[in-house]
Amino acid sequence: MKQIAQFVVISMTAAAVQLYLSPPAFTFGHYFFSALMALLAAYLVSSICEYLAVAESARLGFIGVGTYMAPNLFEGLNNLGQRFSKDPLNVINKFGSK
């Protein structure tokens, strides 16, 4: 619970700074959720690196790339979930045939 609160506070701070520095094309909520997604991705990649015992010198690179790819990664997982919910057999066959 403490880590979740820290994630939210960091995301709100990052969103407030981004909102202040950029033109008013996006809302606070947009920046907040972008920062929250990036933090969640960094946490997940860090956990995976720890599980796979990746060397300390390489972890920062993996975390950086995972954070940079976070919006695309989560959008892809969301699209995969939607396709799977519509036609699970077709999705399984596509992954099984390769």
Secondary structure, 3 states (H helix, E strand, C coil): CHHHHHHHHHHHHHHHHHHHHCCCCCCHHHHHHHHHHHHHHHHHHHHHHHHHCCCHHHHHHHHHHHHHCHHHHHHHHHHHHHHHHHCHHHHHHHHHCC
